[in-house]
């Protein structure tokens, strides 16, 4: 029995092709975090966090509005002054500081709405919450 050596002598090539691309659904900005809990903050004190908005797309993105929705507690505010609308360049990021300064006792919530324009209108909502701890030392307790 005779076998040909050409099959065993031929080099075997395997080609692996990796395609790294942004999926079509990733045309909008990414916002982190989408949910934040300030925990307990004393009345008269404040806590803060930074909301990061990133444009991973290959083109500029227009941010038209960053504002709290109707029904949000007024004890949440933006510490970052923004001139809107603004262009968020490709691969750029924007950091927005949010303050929580409770003025009343109890759990408080707010929603920060970020509106932008890419190939269409995009709306991202960040849920915020916080509670109140004890009043600062030296504060008088209400009398009954």
Number of C-alpha atoms within 10 A of each C-alpha: 2 4 6 7 8 8 9 8 8 8 8 8 6 6 6 6 6 6 6 6 6 11 8 8 6 11 18 21 26 16 19 13 14 15 14 15 12 17 14 17 20 20 19 14 14 16 16 15 16 17 19 15 19 20 22 19 20 11 13 16 24 18 22 16 18 19 13 20 13 10 9 17 18 15 16 24 18 17 14 12 8 11 9 11 14 13 14 19 17 15 14 16 16 14 14 17 15 18 18 27 21 25 15 13 14 12 13 19 17 22 21 24 16 20 18 23 18 15 9 9 12 15 15 17 18 17 17 21 19 22 20 21 15 12 16 12 7 6 10 8 7 5 4 3
